[in-house]
Amino acid sequence: METVRTKYQDLLIHEFEVRSNRNASYSLRAYARDLGISVSSLSRILNGQQDLSLKNVEKVVKTLGLSPSEANYFYALVKAENARTDKNRAEILSKLDSEMSGVELSLEYFKTISDWHYFAILELTGIKGFKSDSSWIANRLGISPEIVEASISRLLKLELLEEVKGSLRKTYDFKATPSGIPSRAIKTHHQQIMKKAETALFELDIKETDFSSVAFTMNSEDLKWATDEMKKFRRALTKRLAKNKNKDRLYELSMQLFPLDQRSQKKESSYEK
């Protein structure tokens, strides 16, 4: 898959959108405060009228929660835009392409994976009677046509979606989230899915859903084995159900396994979709 050149401003804008969606009163001034940048400077940076200074990169990286490799990549993008000559900029970007293959795409995924409707649109293309029409898709998912159109544009750009004879279809079968995605994006995605599950719990007929839970004790050293078994189950189940050519509904399988007690210290976890 061909990589897509990401601009560091895109990541800053997306993070602001995520925070604003979670808190309607969250302002650009509050975002600037969290980043440790003046609101006037941040506004110019987001509009492409001013470059992010290298001394502020560390503050931004910490706020975005980027992994070490992504932090290096983000830093290099800023450095490239601050380059004094085209030759110097080209050298920086060339080094990125040779040394950090795959990181750029994961940064673009950072803007994609956190929103549930991207995966939903990809999977919806396999529904019997699917229509490559933004209004039809919007009505099926309960979102606006504008969001659908913007999402399709990004999925086409990432080559996760393609158009064949006027019909959209996914090009990649996701079994798990790509490696290297910032945990913040994964957490946002699962937060959205849990909200959708809550809605389904109270609004859909019980015959259309299955909700169950069980509390039990176990040795924490068995957690790796347990998560591996859950992964095998998810993949086997989706593979079996995908064989039916007459798919007519879009489902989401969500499983959670987490400690209920407070003994363990908080640690950064890995997540999989």
Phi and psi in degrees as a GROMACS rama.xvg file:
@    title "Ramachandran Plot"
@    xaxis  label "Phi"
@    yaxis  label "Psi"
@TYPE xy
-71.7146  133.942  GLU-2
-75.6908  156.573  THR-3
-114.951  128.376  VAL-4
-67.6612  116.912  ARG-5
-94.0467  140.425  THR-6
-100.203  140.16  LYS-7
-64.2013  -26.1642  TYR-8
-63.2322  -32.0713  GLN-9
-60.5297  -41.5845  ASP-10
-67.1581  -38.7486  LEU-11
-65.7367  -42.1781  LEU-12
-65.5931  -43.1839  ILE-13
-63.4067  -41.8123  HIS-14
-61.1486  -39.0535  GLU-15
-64.9818  -39.8007  PHE-16
-63.4251  -41.8441  GLU-17
-61.8721  -46.1125  VAL-18
-66.4721  -37.7281  ARG-19
-67.8799  -36.6382  SER-20
-67.0651  -33.0499  ASN-21
-77.5085  -29.9542  ARG-22
-139.469  105.312  ASN-23
-59.5178  -24.4861  ALA-24
-90.9807  0.451137  SER-25
-70.8436  124.038  TYR-26
-111.474  169.976  SER-27
-63.9485  -32.6819  LEU-28
-63.4447  -41.4498  ARG-29
-66.8836  -37.9442  ALA-30
-64.4754  -43.652  TYR-31
-61.3661  -39.7314  ALA-32
-61.6789  -45.4415  ARG-33
-65.7653  -32.752  ASP-34
-82.5371  -16.011  LEU-35
77.0509  30.3572  GLY-36
-125.896  145.822  ILE-37
-64.5304  147.403  SER-38
-63.6463  -35.0825  VAL-39
-67.4024  -40.4708  SER-40
-67.2037  -42.5424  SER-41
-61.7346  -41.6363  LEU-42
-59.5812  -43.6731  SER-43
-69.0396  -34.8996  ARG-44
-65.1276  -45.5946  ILE-45
-66.3502  -29.917  LEU-46
-87.4385  1.04294  ASN-47
76.0266  15.094  GLY-48
-92.9867  -10.0522  GLN-49
-150.177  141.238  GLN-50
-84.7994  149.839  ASP-51
-73.5188  125.828  LEU-52
-69.4294  148.348  SER-53
-61.5454  -30.0414  LEU-54
-69.7313  -19.3619  LYS-55
-94.8165  -5.79192  ASN-56
-60.3318  -42.8185  VAL-57
-59.8953  -40.2745  GLU-58
-63.2965  -43.4785  LYS-59
-66.5951  -44.8279  VAL-60
-58.1189  -41.4808  VAL-61
-65.4228  -41.1535  LYS-62
-67.1665  -40.0671  THR-63
-74.1682  -21.1071  LEU-64
70.2606  37.936  GLY-65
-75.641  150.456  LEU-66
-71.6687  165.318  SER-67
-54.0111  -44.8613  PRO-68
-66.6141  -38.9221  SER-69
-70.3939  -33.9639  GLU-70
-63.478  -42.2912  ALA-71
-63.2092  -39.3687  ASN-72
-66.6826  -44.6486  TYR-73
-59.5545  -45.347  PHE-74
-59.231  -42.1982  TYR-75
-67.1844  -37.531  ALA-76
-62.3032  -42.4182  LEU-77
-64.0845  -43.9767  VAL-78
-61.9413  -38.3703  LYS-79
-64.8077  -41.5405  ALA-80
-71.3922  -24.0326  GLU-81
-88.053  -3.82616  ASN-82
-59.6824  142.375  ALA-83
-79.0251  -27.9045  ARG-84
-127.648  157.593  THR-85
-64.4461  -34.6722  ASP-86
-64.2961  -44.004  LYS-87
-64.9007  -40.3207  ASN-88
-63.9557  -43.0818  ARG-89
-62.6954  -38.8672  ALA-90
-63.2992  -41.1057  GLU-91
-65.3082  -45.6882  ILE-92
-67.7393  -35.3689  LEU-93
-64.9059  -40.0051  SER-94
-65.4457  -37.333  LYS-95
-61.5252  -46.9851  LEU-96
-62.2797  -33.0241  ASP-97
-86.477  -30.9057  SER-98
-102.271  -21.4454  GLU-99
-127.411  43.5497  MET-100
-57.8744  131.5  SER-101
95.4414  -24.6587  GLY-102
-68.2569  -38.9402  VAL-103
-61.6641  -42.7836  GLU-104
-64.7557  -37.6631  LEU-105
-66.5503  -30.6281  SER-106
-69.2318  -34.8883  LEU-107
-68.8568  -36.8517  GLU-108
-61.5866  -29.7991  TYR-109
-52.8459  -34.921  PHE-110
-84.7995  -13.5298  LYS-111
-103.647  -48.6287  THR-112
-67.3647  -25.0932  ILE-113
-71.9136  -16.3388  SER-114
-104.454  122.965  ASP-115
-60.7363  -31.3708  TRP-116
-70.2681  -17.5342  HIS-117
-65.4722  -50.3682  TYR-118
-64.2985  -35.6546  PHE-119
-62.9247  -42.888  ALA-120
-63.9174  -42.3739  ILE-121
-59.5993  -47.0978  LEU-122
-71.8657  -30.5872  GLU-123
-63.9643  -23.4387  LEU-124
-64.6874  -16.3407  THR-125
-92.3009  0.169299  GLY-126
-73.4046  140.214  ILE-127
-64.0239  128.056  LYS-128
85.2115  12.9154  GLY-129
-57.8344  139.566  PHE-130
-119.773  128.841  LYS-131
-80.3914  57.8914  SER-132
-129.003  126.31  ASP-133
-59.3442  -35.6906  SER-134
-68.2806  -41.0906  SER-135
-64.1372  -46.0443  TRP-136
-63.8824  -43.6119  ILE-137
-60.2259  -42.9928  ALA-138
-66.0532  -36.9818  ASN-139
-70.2464  -34.1482  ARG-140
-98.5911  -10.9091  LEU-141
74.8135  33.6172  GLY-142
-127.642  173.422  ILE-143
-79.879  150.92  SER-144
-59.8831  -31.7982  PRO-145
-63.5597  -41.6527  GLU-146
-65.1299  -40.1102  ILE-147
-62.7657  -46.7802  VAL-148
-61.6766  -43.1913  GLU-149
-65.6641  -39.1131  ALA-150
-67.6257  -42.4853  SER-151
-62.6805  -40.2464  ILE-152
-60.1659  -43.5714  SER-153
-69.2043  -41.2406  ARG-154
-65.0551  -36.7403  LEU-155
-66.6754  -40.2079  LEU-156
-62.0124  -39.0386  LYS-157
-81.3505  -5.06494  LEU-158
62.4541  28.4813  GLU-159
-89.8907  -15.1617  LEU-160
-132.896  144.61  LEU-161
-136.659  158.701  GLU-162
-112.677  118.945  GLU-163
-121.708  115.041  VAL-164
52.2582  42.6253  LYS-165
81.9078  1.46067  GLY-166
-115.526  136.482  SER-167
-85.3464  143.693  LEU-168
-153.982  149.7  ARG-169
-76.391  150.158  LYS-170
-108.338  -10.2535  THR-171
-137.683  131.932  TYR-172
-96.3817  102.176  ASP-173
-76.7756  125.887  PHE-174
-108.025  -19.0282  LYS-175
-156.827  161.152  ALA-176
-69.3432  142.107  THR-177
-57.0249  148.078  PRO-178
-69.4396  154.444  SER-179
87.8307  2.01803  GLY-180
-74.8948  134.595  ILE-181
-57.3403  137.869  PRO-182
-60.8428  -27.5047  SER-183
-60.6024  -42.0761  ARG-184
-66.3424  -40.9865  ALA-185
-65.1621  -42.4106  ILE-186
-62.7625  -40.8157  LYS-187
-62.801  -41.6842  THR-188
-60.3895  -49.5602  HIS-189
-67.261  -31.0868  HIS-190
-62.1333  -42.2834  GLN-191
-64.9468  -41.6292  GLN-192
-63.9752  -39.6257  ILE-193
-65.6099  -33.6844  MET-194
-68.5191  -38.7079  LYS-195
-65.4253  -37.2697  LYS-196
-64.8912  -40.9593  ALA-197
-61.6766  -41.0276  GLU-198
-63.4878  -44.5395  THR-199
-63.6511  -36.3515  ALA-200
-58.3308  -40.6042  LEU-201
-99.2422  -18.9989  PHE-202
-108.058  -21.3812  GLU-203
-96.9748  155.407  LEU-204
-63.525  139.826  ASP-205
-60.0738  -23.6014  ILE-206
-71.9894  -17.7087  LYS-207
-92.6159  -6.80095  GLU-208
-132.914  172.059  THR-209
-146.012  110.643  ASP-210
-118.855  127.113  PHE-211
-151.643  157.001  SER-212
-155.913  157.402  SER-213
-148.114  135.875  VAL-214
-101.855  133.708  ALA-215
-154.329  163.467  PHE-216
-102.815  150.653  THR-217
-158.073  167.094  MET-218
-81.8399  126.631  ASN-219
-60.7445  -20.6186  SER-220
-71.0728  -15.2009  GLU-221
-88.2076  1.89889  ASP-222
-61.0633  -42.5317  LEU-223
-60.4087  -44.1914  LYS-224
-62.7667  -42.7057  TRP-225
-63.1558  -45.2261  ALA-226
-68.0911  -32.9572  THR-227
-65.7255  -41.3337  ASP-228
-66.1668  -38.574  GLU-229
-64.2072  -38.7043  MET-230
-63.5668  -44.314  LYS-231
-60.9509  -41.7077  LYS-232
-63.7061  -46.522  PHE-233
-59.6932  -44.6281  ARG-234
-68.7436  -40.3037  ARG-235
-65.94  -41.2484  ALA-236
-65.716  -49.3049  LEU-237
-66.3769  -33.8367  THR-238
-65.8116  -41.2818  LYS-239
-66.199  -44.5438  ARG-240
-71.4111  -25.7652  LEU-241
-70.9412  -17.332  ALA-242
-69.5455  -24.6911  LYS-243
-72.631  120.71  ASN-244
-78.0789  -12.9835  LYS-245
-101.901  50.6668  ASN-246
-70.401  128.937  LYS-247
-125.923  -5.13297  ASP-248
-136.266  153.769  ARG-249
-103.489  120.327  LEU-250
-115.451  159.194  TYR-251
-126.244  122.907  GLU-252
-99.0081  118.821  LEU-253
-125.794  125.844  SER-254
-125.696  139.901  MET-255
-127.769  138.93  GLN-256
-139.232  112.327  LEU-257
-152.55  154.794  PHE-258
-72.6848  139.803  PRO-259
-94.2113  -20.6421  LEU-260
-87.1862  173.451  ASP-261
-111.687  17.1762  GLN-262
-68.9626  -42.5761  ARG-263
-76.8303  145.309  SER-264
-75.318  150.479  GLN-265
-68.2588  133.523  LYS-266
-134.206  154.404  LYS-267
-70.1952  129.812  GLU-268
-108.117  161.261  SER-269
-97.1485  149.636  SER-270
-129.496  154.138  TYR-271
-138.085  142.473  GLU-272
